[in-house]
Amino acid sequence: MNDFTPSTQLEDNIRAAIAVPQALPEFVNQLYTDLMHQASLKSRKGLRPFYLRPAWIAFFAVLTLLVVSTLIIGPERVYAAVRQLFGYIPGVGIVEQGSGIRVLAEPVSVEKDGIKVTVEQVVADATHTFVAYRVDGIPPVKSGFPICTDPPALQLPDGSKLSFLGGGAGGMDSTGGTSMTFATDYTFPPLPAGAGKVIFLSPCQMPAIPLALVPAPSNFVTPAVEVDATSISSGPQFPTTSTPLPDETSNSIRYAPSFPATPTPVPHGSGLYLDQVIELEHSYLLVGNFTDAGDLPGVLAVDNGNLPVQITGPGGQPVNYTVRTDIHPAVMWGAVWYWAYEIPRPVHGPLTWTLASIPIHQETSLQIPLDVGQNPQPGQKWVLNKSVTIGGVDFLLDDIVQEQHGYTIHLHSGVNAPEQASLGFSVSGVSADQSNGSLTQLAHEIDYSETILFNTAPPTGALTFLLAQYQIVNLPGPWTLTWSPPAP
């Protein structure tokens, strides 16, 4: 049936369409081309009539209004005006200027007990609010002053609060060995339109800081235009299943079923993807990611470092680029490695990104069947004396000991154990309430012990203990991404 049933969602979409303050760059580019083309035509071809559903009427009404307005004031002026709605601020990132940008009038500070918090920069556009601040005079940890990990917040004039969306990474510097300084930035949701005042709720029980926002000065934003981001991505394929070794199973951490695996479509599986290309006057900003789509033999190990890619041009010639850490989404996913590079113009394509390898988390678990009986006593020991290989490392399982509320396994290995490896001990099918381990480095071996404890009586009878090793390994590629700049 073609009956139309109105919905709240549809009404919201229509209202949003009517109230949209700006158009996407792709739409503006296409509109500009179409208008210039139509202006050159002397006649029109007949079109077959078609009928609109009510859902489309408002959309085409808005589109018609935009086209008519464009014809009145001239397509060149509309195109030039929309180009100015999109911009780039070094240190802040991409901003939208459609509803005006507000900035902090001047840095503001508060001080308490020798600790000084300074809000250095605020940039608010229609999509987010950027806040950069620093804390000076932090006493050294050795003095007994507690380490503060509380995040800041923004309070609006009506008393409501905005919690941060992302950010928080920063550096700690020591000042003469007597105090420390910490600087960071956070991204918050957008402020209400026209809001000129907001309160910065400082972390760690420091006084609140009232902030006054003013319109951004002229030339504060570098004009930018989003251009075609079409690219080709490729990478190696890995088996979806592996044949386990005797008594050994390989696992990798996966997303919860209710959580989407990737933030954006990944048609080629795990690999490099280009999200956005931004044209500045003298350069291009290329923004993308490496996404773990769940088809790797482990989970992508993301850190705060830069993605170690090589960018080459025609003939394999290296291309100079600058890493732009200020361009990233407000909310970042755990199994996605984000990147942004600025490449000077002119650019002769195609350009190729090559990633030789990626770090992944791998878990390898060993099954240890053991019948502990129905009434094991604290201190009871089961000698194993078994040589095993877990994750490519040779171990000797010494014994398992009954504790008051759980079990402890003792084992040792040679000194060739990888530094980034860690061990986990568990009982298959039973969740422990506590666990802890220890490591002792000796001259010719490393002694390990792992203990699991239960709040209730520990499991007994025929058990299957699991000993898992977690480590970060380099998975060889390569993964590539190819992009060509738009024709001049």
C-alpha positions as CSV (number, residue, x, y, z in Angstrom):
1,M,0.0,0.0,0.0
2,N,1.0,3.6,-0.6
3,D,-1.0,5.2,2.2
4,F,0.9,7.8,4.1
5,T,0.9,7.6,7.8
6,P,2.4,10.7,9.6
7,S,4.8,10.2,12.4
8,T,6.6,12.3,15.0
9,Q,9.9,11.4,13.4
10,L,8.8,12.6,10.1
11,E,7.5,15.8,11.5
12,D,10.8,16.3,13.2
13,N,12.6,15.7,10.0
14,I,10.5,18.2,8.1
15,R,11.0,20.8,10.8
16,A,14.7,20.2,10.7
17,A,14.7,20.6,6.9
18,I,12.8,23.9,7.1
19,A,15.1,25.2,9.8
20,V,18.4,24.0,8.3
21,P,20.8,27.0,8.5
22,Q,23.3,25.7,5.9
23,A,23.7,23.3,3.1
24,L,26.2,20.5,2.7
25,P,29.2,21.4,0.5
26,E,28.4,18.5,-1.8
27,F,24.9,19.8,-2.4
28,V,26.1,23.3,-2.9
29,N,28.7,22.2,-5.5
30,Q,26.1,20.2,-7.4
31,L,23.6,23.0,-7.1
32,Y,26.1,25.5,-8.5
33,T,26.9,23.3,-11.4
34,D,23.2,22.6,-12.2
35,L,22.3,26.3,-12.0
36,M,25.1,27.4,-14.3
37,H,24.1,24.6,-16.7
38,Q,20.4,25.6,-16.6
39,A,21.3,29.2,-17.3
40,S,22.9,28.2,-20.5
41,L,20.0,26.3,-21.8
42,K,17.6,28.0,-24.3
43,S,14.8,25.4,-24.0
44,R,13.6,22.7,-21.7
45,K,12.7,19.2,-22.6
46,G,9.3,17.8,-21.5
47,L,9.1,15.7,-18.4
48,R,6.7,12.9,-17.5
49,P,4.5,14.0,-14.6
50,F,4.9,12.3,-11.2
51,Y,3.0,12.4,-8.0
52,L,4.4,13.3,-4.6
53,R,3.6,11.8,-1.3
54,P,3.0,14.3,1.5
55,A,6.3,13.4,3.1
56,W,8.2,14.9,0.1
57,I,6.1,18.1,-0.3
58,A,7.9,20.1,2.5
59,F,11.3,19.0,1.2
60,F,10.7,20.2,-2.3
61,A,9.1,23.4,-1.0
62,V,12.4,24.1,0.8
63,L,14.4,23.1,-2.3
64,T,12.3,25.4,-4.5
65,L,12.8,28.3,-2.1
66,L,16.5,27.7,-2.2
67,V,16.6,27.6,-6.0
68,V,14.5,30.7,-6.4
69,S,16.6,32.6,-3.9
70,T,19.7,31.5,-5.7
71,L,18.4,32.8,-9.0
72,I,17.5,36.2,-7.5
73,I,20.8,36.9,-5.8
74,G,23.0,35.0,-8.3
75,P,24.5,31.5,-8.1
76,E,28.1,32.8,-7.8
77,R,27.2,34.8,-4.6
78,V,25.4,31.8,-3.0
79,Y,28.2,29.5,-3.8
80,A,30.8,31.9,-2.4
81,A,28.7,32.5,0.7
82,V,28.3,28.8,1.5
83,R,32.0,28.3,1.1
84,Q,32.5,30.5,4.1
85,L,30.2,28.5,6.3
86,F,32.9,25.8,6.7
87,G,36.3,26.4,8.2
88,Y,39.3,25.2,10.0
89,I,41.0,26.5,13.1
90,P,44.5,25.2,13.9
91,G,44.5,23.6,17.3
92,V,40.7,23.3,17.3
93,G,39.8,21.5,14.1
94,I,36.9,21.8,11.7
95,V,34.1,24.2,12.6
96,E,30.8,25.3,11.0
97,Q,30.1,29.0,10.7
98,G,26.5,28.9,9.6
99,S,25.1,30.2,12.9
100,G,28.2,32.2,13.9
101,I,31.2,31.1,16.0
102,R,31.6,32.3,19.6
103,V,34.9,32.4,21.4
104,L,36.2,33.2,24.8
105,A,36.6,37.0,25.2
106,E,39.9,36.4,27.2
107,P,41.5,33.7,29.3
108,V,40.0,33.4,32.8
109,S,41.7,31.9,35.9
110,V,40.8,30.9,39.5
111,E,43.2,30.0,42.2
112,K,42.8,28.0,45.4
113,D,45.5,26.6,47.8
114,G,48.2,27.5,45.4
115,I,46.6,25.6,42.4
116,K,45.5,27.7,39.5
117,V,43.1,26.7,36.8
118,T,43.0,28.8,33.6
119,V,40.5,28.4,30.8
120,E,42.6,29.5,27.8
121,Q,40.3,29.0,24.8
122,V,36.6,28.3,24.1
123,V,35.3,27.9,20.5
124,A,31.6,27.2,20.1
125,D,29.9,26.5,16.8
126,A,26.7,24.8,15.8
127,T,28.0,21.2,16.3
128,H,30.2,21.3,19.4
129,T,32.0,23.4,22.1
130,F,35.8,23.2,22.3
131,V,37.4,24.1,25.7
132,A,41.1,24.2,26.4
133,Y,42.4,24.7,29.9
134,R,45.4,24.2,32.1
135,V,46.2,23.6,35.8
136,D,49.3,25.1,37.3
137,G,50.8,24.5,40.8
138,I,49.9,20.9,41.1
139,P,51.9,19.5,44.1
140,P,54.1,16.5,43.4
141,V,52.5,13.2,44.2
142,K,55.2,12.4,46.8
143,S,53.8,15.2,49.0
144,G,50.7,13.2,49.6
145,F,48.3,15.4,47.5
146,P,45.7,13.1,45.9
147,I,45.8,12.7,42.2
148,C,42.7,14.3,40.7
149,T,40.9,12.5,37.8
150,D,37.6,14.3,37.9
151,P,36.5,15.7,34.5
152,P,35.2,19.2,34.0
153,A,31.7,20.2,32.9
154,L,29.9,23.2,31.5
155,Q,26.8,24.8,33.2
156,L,24.3,26.7,31.2
157,P,22.5,29.8,32.6
158,D,19.4,27.7,33.3
159,G,21.4,25.4,35.6
160,S,21.6,22.4,33.2
161,K,25.0,20.8,32.7
162,L,26.8,19.6,29.6
163,S,29.1,16.6,30.1
164,F,32.1,16.1,27.9
165,L,31.9,14.1,24.7
166,G,35.6,13.4,24.2
167,G,39.2,14.7,24.8
168,G,41.0,14.8,28.1
169,A,44.4,13.7,26.8
170,G,47.2,16.1,27.8
171,G,50.7,16.5,29.1
172,M,52.1,16.9,32.6
173,D,55.1,19.2,32.9
174,S,57.3,19.7,36.0
175,T,58.2,23.2,37.1
176,G,61.5,23.3,38.9
177,G,60.7,20.0,40.6
178,T,58.4,21.7,43.1
179,S,55.1,21.7,41.2
180,M,53.5,20.4,38.0
181,T,51.4,21.8,35.2
182,F,48.7,19.9,33.2
183,A,47.1,21.1,30.0
184,T,44.3,19.5,28.0
185,D,41.2,20.1,26.0
186,Y,37.6,18.7,26.0
187,T,34.8,18.6,23.5
188,F,31.3,19.3,24.8
189,P,27.9,19.4,23.0
190,P,26.9,22.7,21.3
191,L,25.7,25.6,23.4
192,P,22.2,27.0,22.9
193,A,22.0,29.5,20.0
194,G,22.9,33.0,21.2
195,A,24.3,31.9,24.6
196,G,26.9,34.4,25.6
197,K,27.6,33.1,29.1
198,V,28.5,29.7,30.4
199,I,30.1,28.4,33.6
200,F,33.2,26.1,33.5
201,L,32.9,23.7,36.4
202,S,36.5,23.1,37.3
203,P,37.7,19.6,38.3
204,C,38.9,18.6,41.7
205,Q,36.7,20.9,43.8
206,M,38.2,24.1,42.3
207,P,36.0,27.1,42.1
208,A,33.7,27.5,39.1
209,I,34.8,29.9,36.4
210,P,32.2,32.2,34.6
211,L,33.0,32.5,30.9
212,A,31.9,35.3,28.6
213,L,31.7,34.5,24.9
214,V,31.8,36.9,22.1
215,P,31.5,36.6,18.3
216,A,34.7,35.4,16.7
217,P,36.8,38.2,15.1
218,S,37.1,38.4,11.3
219,N,39.7,36.1,9.8
220,F,39.6,33.9,12.9
221,V,38.7,30.9,10.8
222,T,40.5,29.6,7.7
223,P,37.8,29.1,4.9
224,A,37.5,25.5,3.8
225,V,35.5,23.5,1.4
226,E,34.8,19.8,1.6
227,V,35.5,18.0,-1.7
228,D,35.1,14.5,-3.1
229,A,36.6,11.9,-0.8
230,T,36.3,8.9,-3.2
231,S,39.1,6.4,-2.5
232,I,40.0,2.8,-2.9
233,S,40.9,0.6,0.1
234,S,42.5,-2.8,0.2
235,G,44.1,-5.1,2.6
236,P,44.9,-8.8,3.4
237,Q,42.2,-11.3,4.1
238,F,42.5,-13.6,7.2
239,P,40.8,-16.9,7.9
240,T,37.6,-16.5,9.9
241,T,38.4,-19.6,11.9
242,S,41.6,-21.3,13.0
243,T,42.4,-24.9,13.9
244,P,43.2,-24.9,17.7
245,L,46.2,-26.7,18.9
246,P,45.8,-29.6,21.3
247,D,44.4,-28.3,24.6
248,E,44.8,-24.8,23.3
249,T,42.2,-22.3,21.9
250,S,42.7,-18.9,20.3
251,N,40.3,-16.1,21.1
252,S,39.9,-12.4,20.5
253,I,37.8,-9.9,22.2
254,R,34.6,-9.0,20.3
255,Y,32.0,-6.3,20.6
256,A,28.8,-7.0,22.6
257,P,26.0,-8.1,20.2
258,S,23.9,-5.0,21.0
259,F,26.8,-2.7,20.0
260,P,27.4,-1.9,16.3
261,A,30.7,-3.3,15.2
262,T,31.9,-0.2,13.3
263,P,30.9,3.5,13.4
264,T,30.7,3.8,9.6
265,P,30.3,1.3,6.7
266,V,33.4,-0.7,6.0
267,P,32.7,-2.4,2.6
268,H,36.2,-3.9,2.4
269,G,36.5,-5.1,6.0
270,S,39.2,-4.0,8.3
271,G,41.4,-1.4,6.7
272,L,42.1,2.2,5.9
273,Y,39.2,4.5,5.1
274,L,39.0,8.1,3.9
275,D,36.2,10.0,5.7
276,Q,36.7,13.6,4.6
277,V,38.8,15.7,2.3
278,I,38.9,19.4,3.1
279,E,40.4,22.0,0.7
280,L,42.2,24.9,2.1
281,E,43.8,27.7,0.2
282,H,47.3,26.1,0.1
283,S,46.7,22.5,1.2
284,Y,44.3,19.6,1.6
285,L,43.3,18.1,4.9
286,L,42.6,14.4,4.6
287,V,40.7,12.8,7.5
288,G,40.2,9.1,7.9
289,N,40.6,6.0,10.1
290,F,41.7,2.4,10.3
291,T,38.7,0.4,11.4
292,D,38.7,-3.0,13.0
293,A,35.7,-4.6,11.4
294,G,36.0,-7.8,13.4
295,D,37.7,-9.9,10.7
296,L,41.2,-9.7,12.2
297,P,42.9,-12.5,14.3
298,G,42.7,-10.2,17.3
299,V,41.5,-6.7,18.2
300,L,43.2,-3.6,17.0
301,A,45.4,-2.1,19.7
302,V,44.8,1.6,19.5
303,D,47.1,4.1,21.4
304,N,47.6,7.8,21.3
305,G,50.4,7.7,18.8
306,N,50.2,8.5,15.2
307,L,49.3,5.8,12.7
308,P,52.6,4.8,11.1
309,V,51.6,5.2,7.5
310,Q,53.7,6.1,4.4
311,I,52.2,8.4,1.8
312,T,53.6,8.2,-1.7
313,G,52.7,9.8,-5.0
314,P,53.1,8.7,-8.6
315,G,56.2,6.5,-9.1
316,G,56.4,5.8,-5.3
317,Q,57.8,9.2,-4.5
318,P,57.4,10.2,-0.8
319,V,54.8,12.9,-0.1
320,N,55.4,15.4,2.7
321,Y,52.6,15.8,5.1
322,T,51.8,17.2,8.6
323,V,49.9,15.2,11.2
324,R,46.8,17.1,12.4
325,T,45.9,15.9,15.9
326,D,43.3,18.6,16.2
327,I,41.0,16.9,13.7
328,H,39.1,14.0,15.2
329,P,35.5,13.1,16.0
330,A,34.1,14.3,19.3
331,V,33.3,10.7,20.2
332,M,35.9,8.1,19.3
333,W,35.4,4.4,19.1
334,G,37.8,1.9,20.8
335,A,38.7,-0.3,17.8
336,V,39.2,2.6,15.4
337,W,42.5,4.4,14.8
338,Y,41.8,7.9,13.6
339,W,44.2,10.0,11.5
340,A,44.3,13.4,9.8
341,Y,47.1,14.7,7.6
342,E,47.7,18.1,5.9
343,I,49.3,17.9,2.4
344,P,50.5,21.0,0.6
345,R,49.0,21.9,-2.7
346,P,49.5,21.4,-5.6
347,V,49.0,17.7,-5.3
348,H,49.7,15.3,-8.1
349,G,47.8,12.0,-7.7
350,P,47.1,9.4,-7.2
351,L,48.4,9.3,-3.6
352,T,48.7,6.0,-1.8
353,W,48.7,5.4,2.0
354,T,50.5,2.2,2.9
355,L,50.4,0.6,6.4
356,A,52.8,-2.2,6.7
357,S,51.5,-3.7,9.9
358,I,49.1,-3.1,12.8
359,P,49.3,-3.9,16.5
360,I,46.6,-6.3,17.7
361,H,45.6,-7.8,21.0
362,Q,45.8,-11.6,21.0
363,E,44.6,-14.1,23.6
364,T,45.6,-17.7,23.7
365,S,44.2,-19.9,26.4
366,L,45.2,-23.4,27.6
367,Q,42.8,-25.9,29.1
368,I,43.9,-27.7,32.2
369,P,41.4,-30.5,33.2
370,L,41.7,-31.3,36.9
371,D,39.5,-33.2,39.3
372,V,39.9,-31.6,42.7
373,G,37.4,-33.8,44.4
374,Q,34.3,-32.8,46.3
375,N,36.0,-31.6,49.5
376,P,39.4,-30.1,48.8
377,Q,41.2,-28.5,51.8
378,P,43.1,-25.2,52.0
379,G,46.7,-25.8,51.2
380,Q,46.1,-29.0,49.1
381,K,48.4,-29.1,46.1
382,W,48.0,-30.8,42.7
383,V,51.4,-31.1,41.1
384,L,51.3,-30.6,37.3
385,N,54.9,-30.5,36.1
386,K,53.8,-30.1,32.5
387,S,55.5,-28.2,29.7
388,V,53.2,-26.2,27.5
389,T,53.5,-23.5,24.9
390,I,51.0,-20.5,25.1
391,G,51.1,-17.8,22.4
392,G,54.6,-19.0,21.3
393,V,56.1,-18.8,24.8
394,D,57.3,-22.0,26.6
395,F,56.0,-22.4,30.2
396,L,56.3,-25.1,32.8
397,L,53.1,-25.5,34.8
398,D,54.2,-26.3,38.4
399,D,51.1,-26.8,40.5
400,I,47.6,-25.7,41.4
401,V,47.0,-25.0,45.1
402,Q,43.6,-24.8,47.0
403,E,43.1,-21.5,48.8
404,Q,40.6,-20.7,51.5
405,H,38.2,-19.3,48.9
406,G,39.8,-20.2,45.6
407,Y,42.8,-21.6,43.7
408,T,46.3,-20.5,42.8
409,I,48.4,-21.7,39.9
410,H,52.2,-21.6,39.9
411,L,54.2,-21.6,36.7
412,H,57.5,-20.3,35.3
413,S,59.1,-19.6,32.0
414,G,62.4,-18.6,30.5
415,V,63.4,-15.0,30.4
416,N,62.4,-14.8,26.7
417,A,58.7,-14.1,27.7
418,P,57.4,-11.0,25.8
419,E,57.4,-7.8,27.9
420,Q,53.8,-6.9,26.8
421,A,52.3,-10.3,27.7
422,S,50.1,-10.9,30.7
423,L,48.4,-14.0,32.1
424,G,44.9,-14.7,33.3
425,F,43.7,-17.7,35.3
426,S,40.1,-18.8,35.5
427,V,37.7,-21.8,35.9
428,S,35.7,-22.5,32.7
429,G,32.0,-21.7,33.2
430,V,32.5,-20.0,36.6
431,S,33.1,-16.3,37.2
432,A,35.6,-15.4,40.0
433,D,34.9,-12.4,42.2
434,Q,38.6,-11.5,42.7
435,S,41.9,-12.2,41.0
436,N,45.4,-11.1,41.4
437,G,48.8,-12.2,40.2
438,S,52.5,-11.8,40.8
439,L,55.7,-12.0,38.8
440,T,59.3,-12.6,40.1
441,Q,62.2,-12.0,37.7
442,L,65.1,-14.4,38.5
443,A,68.4,-14.8,36.8
444,H,67.3,-17.6,34.4
445,E,63.5,-17.7,34.6
446,I,60.4,-15.8,35.5
447,D,58.1,-17.2,38.2
448,Y,54.4,-16.5,37.9
449,S,51.4,-17.1,40.1
450,E,47.8,-16.3,39.6
451,T,45.1,-16.5,42.2
452,I,41.3,-16.5,41.8
453,L,38.9,-16.1,44.8
454,F,35.1,-16.5,45.2
455,N,32.7,-14.9,47.6
456,T,30.9,-18.2,47.9
457,A,32.3,-21.7,48.1
458,P,34.8,-22.3,45.3
459,P,33.8,-24.8,42.6
460,T,34.8,-28.4,43.2
461,G,34.8,-31.8,41.4
462,A,36.0,-32.2,37.8
463,L,37.0,-28.7,36.7
464,T,38.6,-27.2,33.6
465,F,41.0,-24.5,34.5
466,L,41.9,-21.9,31.8
467,L,45.3,-20.2,31.6
468,A,45.3,-17.4,29.1
469,Q,48.1,-15.2,27.8
470,Y,47.3,-11.7,26.5
471,Q,49.8,-9.9,24.4
472,I,50.2,-7.3,21.7
473,V,51.7,-8.5,18.4
474,N,52.3,-6.9,15.0
475,L,50.0,-8.2,12.3
476,P,51.7,-7.9,8.9
477,G,49.7,-6.3,6.0
478,P,50.0,-4.3,4.0
479,W,46.8,-2.2,4.0
480,T,46.5,0.5,1.3
481,L,44.4,3.5,0.5
482,T,44.4,5.4,-2.8
483,W,43.0,8.9,-3.4
484,S,43.3,11.3,-6.3
485,P,42.8,15.1,-5.8
486,P,40.0,16.7,-7.8
487,A,40.7,18.0,-11.2
488,P,41.6,21.7,-11.3
